[in-house]
Structure formats: C-alpha cells, structure tokens
C-alpha cells in the first residue's frame, strides 16, 4: 500500500506533463506546406532578415518614401505582416521636405546584438546612418550619421565572437566615382563610429561588375560575405568566404536566373530556420509592381551555399517557384488584405507613405469623425506632380487589383485639385478640379514626368455632386482602367487605359492627393471616407 501512493502520484504527474505538452503543441503546430514565390508580391527592395527569439524581422529600402525603413514580422518565413517603420523622417529635413526620387534609404541591414536592434543604411548623398531600438516596435533612435561621404552605400555591420566590430559596404559610382568593389572597416564596439579608412576585400571589375549590397556572416570558422553583382535586372548572387575576416576571400556564384524567368535574383539575406534549415531572401524586379520578394531554399555543400536548386549540376543554384517548408502558426493571410483603410482610427493604415517628410498641414485622419482630411496645399511645379511632396501613396498590393475610394468634396479656390493617382515616371489621375468657380471631373496623364513631361487632359466634364467615387483596375501587365461614379453603383469607365511604369528605384504607387494653385487663409479640402482594395 505504501508503494501505491508514490506510483499513483508519479502517474498523475506524467499525465499532467503530457497534457501541458499537448496544449503547447496545439498552440504552435508544425506542418509541412508548399509555398509559392513570390512570398510578397510587394515592392520591398533589397530585403534583409534577422531571426530573434521565436520570430523573424525584415526591413527593406524605402528611398524617399516616409515613414521609412519598413519593419515586417513573421513566425514562419512565409507569412509576413507590416508592423511599423524605423524612421519617421529623413535627415536633413531641409533636403527631404521635397521629393528626392530614388534618394534616401538604400539597401539596409538589420541585426540584433547585445539586446539591441541595429539597422544600418546608406544614403548615397550623405553617408552611412544607423538607427537603434531595444524593441522592434520602438521607440527607434533618430538616424545617426556613422560616416559622412558621397557614394557610401549598402552597409552591413558584423560583430565577431570576441566583440570586435566590422562594417562592410559598397560604392555608388554615380556619387563616389568608383564602384564594383567592397570595402571593410573596423568599427567601434557600439557601432557608432568607423575606426579606419577601410580595405578593399573584393574587386568585381573583371567578372562581377556592379558588385554591391554585401551582407556579412560567420559559419564553421569561415567569414562569409554575400553580395549581388551584375545589376538589378540581369544580375546574380555571389558568396565570398575566408578564414580571416580581412581576407583573402574566395568567391563563387551561388544563384543566377538560369533557365527560369525570375530575372536578376540577388540582393537579400541568409537566415536559418528553427529546424536548422537555411533560407535566402531576394528580390525580383517586376517593373511597375516593384522589386518583389522571393524565398529560396539554401543548402551547404563543402562549406559553400547553393541557393535555390542546382537543376543542371553546374554548382550554381536557380530560383524555384514552389518549395516545401516546415512552418509553425501559418497565418494564411496575404499582407495585401490589410491595405484597405476606413479611416476610423487615429492612425493611418501602416501601408500609407508620403513622397517626402510630411507636414501636419497636409492632412490627417480624424478618428471618430470617420474620414481622412487632405488639404489643398499650393506648390510651385504645377506642370506635373513629379515635384509634389504631399502625395499619400501605397505600394501596388498584388499582381492585379482594384482600388476604390469615396471622396467628399470641399474645394474652395480656382485650381484646387484632388483625386485618385497612380504614380511613376508616367502617371495618371482621376480628380475633381475647381475651375471657373465650379467643380469639374478631369482625367489626365503625364509621360516622362521626371524629365519635365507635361500633363495631357483626356476628360473634362462638369461635376455637380458633392461626393465622388473613383476606381482604378490594374491587371497583371500594369494596365490601369479608371472609372467614376456618383453612387458607387453605376460607374462610367474611361475608354483610354493607362500603362503604369515604375518610379526611380521603386514600383508604381497608388493613392491620393490634394493640391492647389492658390495660397489662402482657409484652404479647400477633401474628406476621404474610405479607400478599399479588391480583386
């Protein structure tokens, strides 16, 4: 009898452990799924990824768009959610208060070191910056200039096991006058200062021109630098390795387009999953849809990475369209599902970005009033929208979509103009304009706006309603068909379609604008009731 009691309690304890284990596994279920590339059909150029705890975090180039340095989160490498940004405005504001197309944040690197997140990025006109935060959700520090200089781009920090810090970067020939080389610097342990003028650790002039975007790692006592070469649309991915951090580095091509239709597969991040498997993120340039994100399997052969699948046995991987992966907590929801905005909260949907450092007078959500207020702000370059800062835009959310918005009109002055815009080098908008003291509905296009192209008015008709519904339908080739309605039911389609083009280093964007020719003490405005995406 005395033996039965301990045995009974042991059995109860084991059963409790089994129950807890089952409960835990129910909360985090592993499964093998087949995913399809791109995992993000969104313009997240130059993606970099880091694993911290049970989650992965991604950032990407944001150029002149603000807020900048997007922060995405995932539990499984496949499903991603935009959770915030690391930059509220670009420095210096005296420059970035106006649109600086293609400038600003280039090719960032995100790392986690000593319980701190670091994101380094290069501004081709000002130098290398870093922002830091203890929590991925912030607060993030203001950008700190680690090294001033033109043409210093694509920085990546590296902390060795002994605490020694390094930084590797590339060069923009358009500013520095040199390119196709990678330079390594000693860096202060806190990551705030470079300690020397650096050494060249790789010269790609002969076989790997336009080498850039380096990312530095260590594995099995090898130092690795992953770097793309050959240019955005036709390039490939390199891996460099050395037993010594300063070299000499061996080099291998580890990913190229091969026989696939995935052009220029490079510029990304190596990350290990929780099951020990290795993966590589890269982008593919897709014109108006931007630089979309792919996830490739990666295996190690003789301490060299092979990315994708080596289908022809030449030792160089090719990107795959589909692949199996062991994941936990599948979200089964595309990031584009969250792009619509009802404007019923104090904050804009995270997917909105301005074309320059924002000003409060441009407009704001109203929360309990249920709309977004955009004010008709005057600007100098009336010939086109290329120089307009207060464009409130979003990335194209998928390879085909419909964007619809409801706008209440309160335009006051001659030349007040507000509507729905698709913006790139070429652009088109459907808008309401105040003309001869009455509202008119206008449809205009502009070609080569970056080179001074002028707007072409295709439609100009009176509009007597106080509300208008604008819609644009974008197909997989980037053809955009605009339409309008007074009641969200009977839409009139503009016969002429518009072909969307990318902007400077970014894909085309869709969104809203409200501008004026006239400065007044009581500006006209629009109230945007909602902005919705569909298929």
C-alpha positions in Angstrom: 0.0 0.0 0.0 2.9 2.4 0.8 4.3 1.8 -2.7 1.0 2.5 -4.4 0.8 6.1 -3.3 4.1 7.2 -4.8 3.3 5.3 -8.0 -0.1 7.0 -8.2 1.4 10.5 -7.8 4.1 9.7 -10.4 1.4 8.6 -12.9 -0.6 11.8 -12.3 2.5 13.9 -12.7 3.3 12.2 -16.1 -0.3 12.7 -17.3 -0.1 16.4 -16.4 3.1 16.8 -18.3 1.6 15.1 -21.4 -1.4 17.4 -21.1 0.8 20.5 -20.9 2.8 19.3 -23.9 -0.3 18.7 -26.0 -1.6 22.1 -25.0 1.7 23.7 -26.0 1.8 21.9 -29.3 -1.8 22.9 -30.0 -0.8 26.5 -29.7 2.2 26.1 -32.0 1.6 23.4 -34.6 4.3 22.4 -37.0 3.3 21.4 -40.5 4.9 21.0 -43.9 3.4 23.3 -46.5 4.2 24.1 -50.1 4.7 27.8 -50.6 4.7 29.7 -53.9 7.1 32.5 -54.9 7.0 35.4 -54.7 6.1 35.2 -51.0 5.5 39.0 -51.1 4.2 40.4 -54.4 5.1 43.8 -53.0 7.8 46.4 -53.6 10.2 45.6 -50.7 13.5 46.2 -52.4 16.8 44.9 -51.0 15.2 42.8 -48.2 17.2 41.9 -45.2 16.1 39.5 -42.4 17.2 38.6 -38.9 15.9 35.9 -36.5 15.3 37.0 -32.9 13.8 34.6 -30.4 10.8 32.9 -32.0 10.3 35.5 -34.7 11.9 36.8 -37.9 12.1 40.5 -38.8 12.6 42.1 -42.3 13.4 45.5 -43.4 13.9 46.9 -46.9 14.9 50.0 -48.9 12.4 52.8 -48.7 14.3 55.5 -50.7 12.4 58.9 -50.4 9.1 57.5 -49.1 8.2 58.3 -45.5 7.8 56.8 -43.0 10.8 54.8 -44.0 12.7 51.6 -43.2 9.6 49.2 -43.1 9.5 46.6 -40.3 7.9 43.3 -41.1 7.4 40.3 -38.8 7.0 36.6 -39.4 6.8 33.4 -37.3 7.5 31.1 -40.2 9.4 32.9 -43.0 6.5 32.7 -45.4 3.7 34.8 -43.9 4.7 38.4 -43.2 3.0 41.4 -41.5 4.0 45.0 -41.7 4.3 46.2 -38.0 5.8 49.6 -38.3 8.8 51.7 -39.5 12.1 52.7 -38.0 12.3 56.2 -39.5 9.7 59.0 -39.1 11.6 61.5 -41.3 14.8 61.6 -43.3 17.8 63.7 -42.4 18.4 66.5 -43.2 14.8 67.8 -43.4 15.9 70.8 -45.4 16.6 68.4 -48.3 13.9 65.7 -47.7 11.0 68.2 -47.2 10.8 68.0 -51.0 10.6 64.8 -53.1 14.1 63.2 -53.6 13.1 60.5 -56.0 15.4 57.5 -55.7 17.5 59.0 -52.9 17.3 58.5 -49.2 17.3 54.9 -47.8 19.3 52.4 -49.8 19.8 48.7 -49.0 19.6 48.5 -45.2 21.0 45.7 -43.0 19.2 44.7 -39.8 21.0 43.0 -36.9 20.4 42.1 -33.3 23.4 42.5 -30.9 23.6 42.8 -27.2 19.8 43.0 -26.8 19.6 45.9 -29.3 18.2 46.1 -32.8 20.5 47.9 -35.3 19.6 49.0 -38.8 22.3 50.5 -41.0 21.5 52.1 -44.3 23.4 54.2 -46.9 22.2 57.5 -48.2 24.1 57.9 -51.4 24.4 61.7 -50.9 25.2 61.9 -47.2 26.8 58.7 -46.0 26.1 55.8 -43.7 23.4 56.0 -41.0 22.3 53.8 -38.1 19.1 53.6 -36.1 18.7 51.5 -33.0 15.9 50.2 -30.7 15.6 47.8 -27.8 12.2 46.7 -29.0 11.3 46.1 -32.7 8.2 48.2 -32.1 10.3 51.1 -31.0 11.0 53.8 -30.0 13.7 54.0 -32.6 16.5 56.4 -32.3 16.9 59.3 -34.8 19.3 58.5 -37.7 22.9 58.8 -36.6 25.5 59.6 -39.2 28.2 57.0 -38.7 30.2 58.1 -41.7 29.7 61.1 -43.9 30.5 60.9 -47.6 29.0 60.7 -51.0 28.6 57.3 -52.6 28.9 55.2 -49.4 26.1 52.7 -49.7 24.8 49.2 -48.7 26.4 49.0 -45.2 26.3 45.8 -43.1 27.7 45.5 -39.6 29.3 42.4 -38.2 30.3 41.6 -34.6 32.7 38.7 -34.1 32.7 36.3 -31.2 35.3 38.4 -29.4 33.3 41.5 -29.7 35.3 43.1 -32.5 33.1 45.1 -34.8 33.3 45.5 -38.5 31.4 47.2 -41.3 31.4 46.2 -45.0 29.9 48.4 -47.7 29.7 49.1 -51.4 30.1 52.2 -53.5 27.7 54.2 -55.8 29.7 55.2 -58.9 27.2 58.0 -59.6 28.4 59.8 -56.5 31.7 58.4 -55.5 33.2 57.9 -59.0 34.2 54.4 -58.0 32.1 51.2 -57.9 32.3 47.4 -58.2 34.4 47.0 -55.0 33.6 46.1 -51.4 35.3 47.8 -48.5 35.7 46.6 -45.0 36.2 48.8 -41.9 37.0 48.4 -38.3 34.1 49.8 -36.3 33.7 50.8 -32.6 32.0 48.1 -30.5 28.9 50.3 -30.0 28.5 50.6 -33.8 28.5 54.3 -33.8 31.9 55.1 -35.5 34.2 53.7 -38.2 37.8 53.5 -36.9 39.8 53.5 -40.2 39.6 54.2 -43.9 39.0 50.6 -44.7 40.5 48.0 -47.0 39.2 46.6 -50.3 38.2 42.9 -49.7 36.7 42.3 -53.1 37.2 43.7 -56.6 34.5 42.8 -59.1 35.6 44.8 -62.1 36.7 41.8 -64.2 34.0 39.2 -63.7 31.4 40.6 -61.3 30.8 44.3 -62.2 28.4 46.3 -60.1 29.1 44.2 -57.0 27.1 45.8 -54.1 24.7 45.0 -51.2 27.2 43.0 -49.1 25.9 41.0 -46.0 28.4 39.6 -43.6 28.1 36.3 -41.6 30.2 33.6 -39.9 29.8 29.8 -40.1 32.2 26.9 -39.3 35.0 29.4 -38.8 34.6 30.9 -42.2 33.7 34.5 -42.7 31.1 35.0 -45.5 30.1 38.0 -47.5 27.0 37.5 -49.6 26.9 40.1 -52.4 24.9 40.6 -55.6 26.6 41.6 -58.9 25.6 42.3 -62.5 22.9 44.8 -61.9 19.3 44.7 -60.8 17.5 43.1 -63.8 20.2 40.7 -65.1 22.4 40.1 -62.1 23.4 37.1 -59.9 24.3 36.3 -56.3 27.9 35.8 -55.0 29.2 34.2 -51.9 32.7 35.1 -50.6 34.5 33.2 -47.9 37.7 33.4 -45.9 39.2 32.0 -42.7 40.4 35.6 -42.0 38.0 38.5 -41.7 40.2 40.7 -43.8 40.7 38.0 -46.5 41.8 36.9 -48.9 38.3 35.8 -50.0 37.4 33.1 -52.3 34.4 33.7 -54.5 31.6 31.5 -56.0 28.5 32.4 -58.0 25.7 30.7 -55.9 22.5 31.8 -57.6 21.5 33.0 -61.1 18.5 33.1 -63.3 19.5 30.0 -65.3 16.6 28.7 -67.3 13.9 30.3 -65.2 12.0 33.6 -65.8 13.0 35.0 -62.5 15.4 37.8 -63.5 18.2 39.3 -61.5 17.8 37.0 -58.5 20.0 38.6 -55.8 20.4 41.2 -53.0 18.9 39.7 -49.9 19.5 37.8 -46.7 20.6 34.4 -45.4 18.7 33.2 -42.4 18.4 29.8 -40.6 15.0 28.5 -39.6 14.3 27.0 -36.2 14.6 23.4 -37.6 18.1 24.2 -38.7 17.4 24.6 -42.4 18.9 27.5 -44.3 17.0 30.0 -46.5 17.7 33.0 -48.7 15.5 36.1 -49.4 16.0 38.0 -52.6 14.1 40.3 -54.9 13.0 40.2 -58.5 12.5 43.4 -60.4 9.0 43.4 -61.9 8.7 46.9 -63.4 5.6 48.7 -62.2 5.0 46.2 -59.4 8.4 46.9 -58.0 11.0 44.6 -56.5 9.0 41.7 -55.2 10.3 39.2 -52.6 11.2 35.5 -53.1 12.2 32.9 -50.6 14.7 30.2 -51.7 15.9 27.0 -50.0 19.6 27.0 -49.3 22.0 24.1 -48.7 25.6 23.9 -47.7 28.0 21.8 -49.9 31.7 21.8 -48.8 31.0 25.0 -46.8 29.6 26.8 -49.9 26.0 27.8 -50.1 23.9 26.7 -53.0 20.7 28.8 -53.2 17.5 27.5 -54.9 18.0 24.3 -56.9 21.0 23.3 -58.9 19.0 21.8 -61.7 21.8 21.4 -64.3 24.6 20.3 -62.0 26.9 23.3 -62.6 27.1 24.1 -58.9 25.0 27.3 -59.2 21.5 27.4 -57.9 18.5 28.6 -59.8 15.4 30.2 -58.1 12.4 27.9 -57.6 8.7 28.9 -57.9 7.5 26.4 -55.3 9.1 24.6 -52.4 8.2 22.8 -49.2 8.9 24.3 -45.8 8.3 23.2 -42.2 6.4 26.1 -40.6 4.6 27.0 -37.4 1.5 29.1 -37.0 0.6 29.6 -40.6 -1.3 32.9 -40.9 -2.9 32.1 -44.3 -3.4 35.8 -45.0 -1.7 37.9 -47.6 -0.3 41.2 -46.4 -2.4 42.9 -49.1 -5.5 42.0 -47.2 -4.7 44.8 -44.7 -4.2 47.6 -47.2 -7.7 49.0 -47.3 -8.4 51.8 -44.9 -11.7 53.0 -43.5 -10.1 56.0 -41.7 -11.9 55.3 -38.5 -8.9 55.3 -36.2 -6.4 58.0 -35.0 -3.7 56.5 -37.2 -3.4 55.9 -40.9 -3.0 52.3 -42.1 0.7 51.4 -41.9 0.8 50.9 -45.7 0.5 54.6 -46.4 3.6 56.6 -47.2 4.2 60.3 -48.2 6.6 61.2 -51.0 8.6 63.5 -48.7 8.9 64.4 -45.0 5.3 65.1 -44.0 3.9 68.3 -42.7 0.9 68.5 -40.4 -1.0 70.9 -42.6 -1.1 68.3 -45.4 -3.8 66.5 -43.7 -4.6 63.9 -41.0 -7.1 61.1 -40.1 -10.0 62.3 -37.9 -10.7 59.1 -35.9 -14.2 59.4 -34.5 -15.3 61.6 -37.4 -14.6 58.7 -39.7 -12.6 60.2 -42.6 -9.2 61.3 -43.8 -8.9 65.1 -44.3 -6.5 66.2 -47.0 -5.9 69.9 -47.5 -5.4 71.7 -50.9 -1.8 72.8 -50.4 -0.2 75.1 -53.1 3.0 74.1 -54.8 5.3 75.6 -57.4 5.6 72.9 -60.1 2.1 72.9 -61.5 3.1 71.4 -64.8 3.3 67.9 -63.2 3.1 66.1 -59.9 6.8 64.9 -60.0 7.8 67.7 -57.6 4.8 67.5 -55.3 5.6 66.2 -51.8 2.1 65.7 -50.4 1.3 62.6 -52.4 -0.1 59.9 -50.0 0.6 56.6 -51.7 0.7 52.8 -51.3 2.6 50.1 -53.0 0.8 48.0 -55.6 -0.6 45.3 -53.3 -0.7 42.4 -55.7 -0.2 41.4 -59.4 -3.8 42.6 -60.2 -6.2 44.6 -58.0 -9.0 47.2 -57.9 -8.6 50.3 -55.8 -11.8 52.3 -55.0 -12.2 55.4 -52.9 -15.1 57.6 -51.7 -14.4 61.4 -51.5 -16.5 64.2 -50.2 -15.5 67.5 -52.0 -14.9 70.9 -50.3 -12.7 72.7 -52.8 -12.6 76.5 -52.4 -10.2 78.2 -54.8 -9.5 78.2 -58.5 -7.1 75.4 -59.4 -7.9 73.2 -56.3 -7.4 69.7 -57.4 -7.8 66.3 -55.6 -8.3 62.7 -56.6 -7.0 59.2 -57.2 -3.5 58.8 -58.6 -1.2 56.1 -60.0 2.4 57.5 -59.8 5.6 56.5 -61.5 7.8 58.1 -64.2 4.5 58.3 -66.1 1.3 58.9 -64.1 -2.4 59.2 -64.4 -5.1 60.6 -62.2 -8.9 61.0 -62.0 -9.7 64.1 -60.0 -12.1 66.9 -59.2 -10.8 70.4 -60.1 -12.2 73.8 -59.2 -12.4 75.7 -62.5 -14.4 78.9 -63.2 -15.9 78.6 -59.7 -17.5 75.2 -60.4 -16.2 71.6 -59.9 -15.2 69.6 -62.9 -14.1 66.0 -63.2 -10.8 65.6 -65.0 -8.8 62.6 -66.2 -5.1 63.4 -67.0 -2.0 61.5 -67.9 1.7 62.6 -67.9 4.6 60.9 -69.7 8.2 61.2 -68.6 7.3 63.5 -65.7 10.8 63.1 -64.3 12.1 64.8 -67.5 9.6 67.7 -67.5 6.8 66.0 -69.3 3.5 67.9 -69.3 0.1 66.7 -68.4 -2.5 65.7 -71.1 -6.2 66.3 -70.3 -8.3 63.4 -71.7 -11.6 64.1 -70.0 -13.0 67.3 -68.6 -16.7 67.4 -67.6 -18.9 69.2 -65.0 -19.4 67.5 -61.7 -22.4 68.7 -59.7 -22.4 66.1 -56.8 -20.7 66.8 -53.5 -19.4 63.2 -53.4 -17.5 61.2 -56.0 -16.3 57.6 -56.2 -13.1 56.9 -58.0 -11.9 53.4 -59.1 -8.9 52.0 -60.9 -8.5 48.4 -62.0 -4.9 47.2 -62.6 -4.2 44.0 -64.4 -1.1 41.7 -64.3 0.6 43.7 -67.1 0.2 47.0 -65.3 -2.7 48.3 -67.5 -4.9 50.7 -65.4 -8.5 51.4 -66.2 -10.1 54.3 -64.4 -13.8 54.8 -63.7 -16.1 57.1 -61.7 -19.5 57.2 -60.1 -21.8 59.4 -58.0 -23.3 56.5 -56.1 -20.8 53.6 -56.0 -23.1 51.5 -58.3 -23.2 52.9 -61.8 -19.6 53.5 -62.9 -18.5 55.2 -66.0 -15.3 53.8 -67.4 -12.6 56.0 -69.1 -12.1 54.4 -72.5 -8.4 55.1 -72.6 -6.3 52.8 -70.4 -3.0 53.8 -68.8 0.1 51.7 -68.6 1.8 52.0 -65.2 5.6 52.5 -65.1 7.9 52.3 -62.1 9.4 55.3 -60.4 13.0 55.9 -59.5 14.1 52.6 -58.0 10.6 51.9 -56.8 7.5 50.4 -58.3 4.4 52.4 -59.3 2.3 53.6 -56.4 -1.5 54.2 -56.0 -3.1 56.7 -53.7 -4.5 60.2 -53.0 -3.5 63.8 -53.5 -5.0 67.2 -52.8 -3.2 70.4 -54.1 -3.9 74.0 -55.1 -2.6 76.9 -57.2 -3.6 79.4 -54.5 -2.4 80.3 -51.0 -5.4 81.3 -48.8 -6.2 81.6 -45.2 -8.9 78.8 -45.5 -7.7 76.1 -47.9 -10.1 73.9 -49.7 -10.0 70.2 -48.8 -11.5 66.7 -49.3 -12.7 64.2 -46.8 -11.9 60.7 -47.8 -14.4 58.3 -46.3 -12.6 55.1 -47.3 -10.0 53.6 -49.6 -10.5 49.9 -50.4 -8.7 47.2 -52.4 -10.3 44.3 -54.1 -9.8 41.9 -56.9 
